[in-house]
Amino acid sequence: MFDKLLKELKKLEKGVKVPIQIPLDSNGEMDRRCPSEDCQAEFKVVFDDWKDKVRDEVVYCPICRNEAVSTEWNTEAQQEHIQQTAMAHLKNVVNRAMKEDARSFNTRQSRGGLISMSMSVKPGSPTLLIPPKAAEEMRQRFVCESCACRYSSVGAAFFCPACGHNSAPTNFAAAVDSVRASVANLSAIKNAVESAADKDTAADTARQILENGLVKLVASFQRFAEATFQPLAARSAVKVRRNLFQNLGESTTVWRSATGKRYEDFLSPSELDELTIFFQQRHLLSHCEGIVDQDYLDRCSDRTYSIGQRLVVKENAVVRLAELVRKLAEGLASSARKGDSPDG
C-alpha cells in the first residue's frame, strides 16, 4: 500500500542533499559565531570572501583565534533555519509519496460494490521559513593586511578569520574610536530604545553599552600589547604567561626587561593609578557581575565603593579609559619601534 513512501524513505536513508540558502545582510555579509563555549563571539564575513578566501579546513575566530572547520560557525538562528529547511524538505517528500500511494490505492478499488474504500492525505500546514536576521549592524569593518579578507565585528577584533593574521596593532585605534563613538551616540541610542520599548529598557541598554565599552577597551589594549610585545619577547627570551597584560603591575616589569621602558615612562603616577582602577573594574564586570569584593579594594585605590556594592560606569569614565589606553599604547609602540635595550 505504501510502496512509494517506502522507496522515498530508503532514498533518505542513503542521504540526501537539501539546498539551503543562508540569508545575507544588506552589505553582502554573512553572520558567523565562534563555536568555542568560552567565546561564542558573533562576527560577519563578506560572503564572497567566505567562499574565495576562507578554507573549509580551518576558520579562525577574530576575537579569540579559536580554530574549527567551516561548517561549525553557524549562529543559533542559522542552525534553526537549517533544521527547519531540512524538516520542511522531509515533510514535502513524505507528503508527495503518501499522496501518490493514495491515488494508486484508490484506482485499484472496485466501483459500485457493497463496500467502498478510499484514502486521502491531509498534510499539516506548510512550514514557514523565516530567514535569520542579522543580530546587530556591525560597527567596525576590517580588511586583513595579509590576505585582504573583509570581515566585521561589534567592538574589537584581532584575528583574520581566513588566515588567522593578528591585526591587533592595526585595529586597536579603530576599537578605541568605536567605543568613543558609542558613548557619543548614547543619548540617541537611549531615545531610540525608549521609543521602541520603555525607559527602563533604554536605561538598561545604556548601562550595558558603557560596561561593554570598558571591558572592550581593556581587551583591545591587552591584544595590542601582546601583539606588540611578541617580537620583543622572541629577542629577549622573556616568557609571557596567558593574560599577562591584564595585570599592569606584572606586565610593566616584563616590558622593562625587554625594552628598558616601564609604563611609568609613558603615564604619570595619577594616570597609572586611574588605569589600575579601570582594569580592576573590568575584572569585576567580567568575573563578578560588577559586584565589589575585598580583592578589588586590595588591588586598587578606589574607595568610592564598599564590599557588596555594584559598579556604576559613567560616560566620562569610559572616555577617560579610552584616552589612557591610547596614550599608553602609543608609548609602547614607540619603545618597540626604537628597540630600546634594557640598559636604555
N, C-alpha and C positions, 0 to 999 in steps of 0.2 A: 504493500500500500504506500509506503514512504520511500520508494526506490530513489527518486530524485534527491530527496533530503539526505539519505544515507550516502549517496555519491558525493554531494557537496561537503558533507561533514568529513568524509575521507580525504577530500582535497585539502580541507582546512588542517587536518592532522599533519599533512606533509609541509605545511607552512604556506603562507600567502603574503604577498606584498600589498600593503594598503597605502595608496598615495595620500600623504598628509602635507598640507601647506601650513607653515608657521608664519603667522602674520608679522609684518614689519611695521615700524613706526613711520611717521611722515618723513623722516630723514633717511630711510632705507636701512635702518639699523635693527638688529635682532637682539632681544633680551637674552641674557645669559645669567647663570647663577653658579657660584662656586660650590662643588659637591662636598667640600670639606665641612664636617659637622662643626668645626671650631671657627669657621669663617662665614660661609653662606652669603658672601657679598654678591650683590647684583651689579651687573655692568652691561654694556652693549658693545657690539662689534658691527661695523658696516658689513652687510650681508655679502657683498662682492668679495671683500677681503676674507670673510669667514670661508668662502668657497675656494678662493685662489691662494691665500697665504697661510691659513691655519691648517695644520696637518691633522689627519684623523688619528694618528698615533698618540699625539700629546698636545694638550692645550694648557696654558699657564693662567692662573688667576692673577689679574692685575693688582690685587690687594695683598695676597699672602704668598703668591707663587706656588700654590698647590698645583700638582700635575695630574691630569686624568685624560682619558681618551675623549674624543669629540662628542660622543653620544651621552656623556654624563653631565652636561651643562645646562639642561633644560630647567626652567623655572617651574614652580608648582603649578602655575596657571597653564603653562605649555604642556606639562605632563598630563594634566587633567584633560586638556584639549586632545592630546594624542590618544588617551584612553577612550574618550567619548567618540572620537572618529573611528577607532577600531571597533568599538561596540556597535556603532551605527552600521558599519560595513557588515559585521556579522549578522545583525538583525535583518538587513536587506537580503543577504544571501539565504538565510533560513526562510524568510517570508516568501521570496520568489520560488524557492524549491517546494515549499508546502502548498503554494497556490497551484503550481504545475501538477503536483501529486493529486490535489483535489480535483482539478479538471480531468485528469486521467481516470480517476476513480468514478467520477460522475458519468463519463461517456460509456463506461462499461456496465452501467446499471440498466436493467430492462424497464421498458415503459409500460404503463397500464396494468402492472401486476397488483397483487393484494398489498404488498409491502413496497414502499418506495423509500429509498435512502439517498441522501446527498451529503456532501461535505463542503464546508465553507471555512475560510480562514479570515479572521478579523485581526490584523496586526494592530499593535498598540500605536499610539500617536507617535509620529516621527520625532527622532531626536534632533533638537535644535542645537546646532554647534555655534556657540558664541566664541569667537576668536579671543585669545588672551590679549588684554590691552597692556601697553607699556605701564609699568608700575609708577614711574616718575620720569618727567622730562630731565634728561641728564644736564648737569650744569657745566661739566668740564669735558672737553674733547681733546684727544691726543693723537699724535702721529708718531709711530715708533721711529727713532733715529736710525735703527739698524735695518728694518725690513719694510718700513713705511706702512705697516698695518694701522688702520684707523679704528679707534675704539673710544669709549667714553665711560664715565662713572660719576656717581654722585659723590663729590668730595675727592679726596686724594686717591691717586692710582700710581703704581710704581713699576709694574712689570708689563711687558707686551704679551698679550695672550697668544700671539703666533710664535714668537721666538724666545720669550722669557727675558728679553733685554731689560736691564734695570735702568729706568728712566727717571729715577728719583731726583737727581740733581737738576734735570731739565724741568720736571713737573712741580718742584717744590714751590716756586714762585707762583705758579698758577693755582696751586692748592691754597696758598695764603690769600691770594686775591679772591678766590671763590668764597672763602669763609667771610672775608670782609664784605663782599657783595651781598651775601645772605643777611648779614647784620644790617647793612644799609637799607635793604628792602624789607626789613622785618615788619614795619608798620603796614606796608601794603599787603604783605602776606597775611597778617592778622586780620585786616579788614576783609580780605577775600574769604578767609576761612569762616569768619563771623557771619558773613552774608550767606554762605552755603550751609553753615551749621548753627553755632551759637557762641556766646562769649567764652564759656568755659573751654570749649574745644579750641577756640582761637588762642586762648592763653596757654593751654597745654602744648599746642603746636609751636608757639613762640619759645616756650621753655625748652622743648626738645631741640629746636634749631640751635639755640645758644649752647646747650650742653654738648650736642654733637659737634658744634664748631670748636669747642675747647678740646674735645677728645681728638678730633681730626688734626688740629694744629700740632699737638704733641706727637701724634703718629707720623705726620708728614716730616717733622723735624727728625724724628728717630730714623726714618728710612733715608732721609737725606744724609744724615751723619754717618750711617752705616755705609752708604754707597761712596761717600767722600773719603771715609777712613780706610776702606778696603785696600786700595793700592798702597797706602802708608803702612798698614799692618803687615803687608807682604814684605816690605823693605826692612821694617824694624823688628820683625819676628814677634810682634805683640799679639797675644791671644785675646780674642774678642768673644766674650760669652754672649749668649742669647739675651736680647733686650737690654744690652749694656747701656744704650743711650737713652733709656728711660730713667736712669739714675745719674743725675747731674754730678753728684759728689764723686762717684767712681769713674765716670767717663771723662771728666776733666783731667784726672790723673793719667789715664791711659792716653788721652790726646797729647798731653805734655811729653810723655815718654816717647811719642813718635815724632812730634814737631817742635818741641820746646815751648809751645804756647799752651796756656790754660784758658779756661772760659773767662777768668778774671781779667785777661788781657783784652777782652772784647766787650765785657759788660761791667758796669760799676757794681760795687757790693750791694747797693739797694736794688739794682736791676736783677742781679742774680738771686737775691732773696725773693723778689716777686716771682721770678721764673720757677723757683723751687716750690712756691705755694701752688702755682698753676699745675705743675707736674704732679704734685700730690693730690690735687683736686681731680685730675684726670684718673688717677688710680682709684679714688673713691667712686667716681662715676662709672668706671669700667668694672669694678670688682665689688663694691659695697653699696650699690644703688644710691650713691651720693650721701650716705649716712656717715657723719663724722665719728671716728673712733679714736682711741688713745694713740694708735700708731700715727695717725695724721698729725695730732698735736705734738708728738715727739719729733716728727721729721721736718716740720716747718714752723715758722714763727707766727702763723695765723692764729690770733687769739680772739677773733670775732665770733667763733663758734664754740659750743660746748659739746661734749660727747652725747650722741643721740640726735643731734640736730641734722637737718638736711641742707646741703649746699644750695645757695641761690646764686645762679650765674647771671651776671648783668651784661648788658651790651658793651659797656666800656671795658669790662674785664676781657672779653673776647678780643676786642680791638687791640687792647694793650698786649695781650699774649701774642697776637699776630706781629706786632712791632718788635717784640723781644726775640721771638724765634727767627725772624728775618734778619735782625741785627747780628745775632749770634751765628747764624748760618753764613752770612757774608764774611764774618771773621774767620770761621773755619775754612771756608773755601779759599780765602786769601792765603792762609797759612799753608794749606795743602798745595796750592799752586807754587808757592815760593820754595817749598821743600825745606822748611826750616829744620835745622839739626837740633838734637836735644841740648846742645850747648848754646844754641842761639837765643 
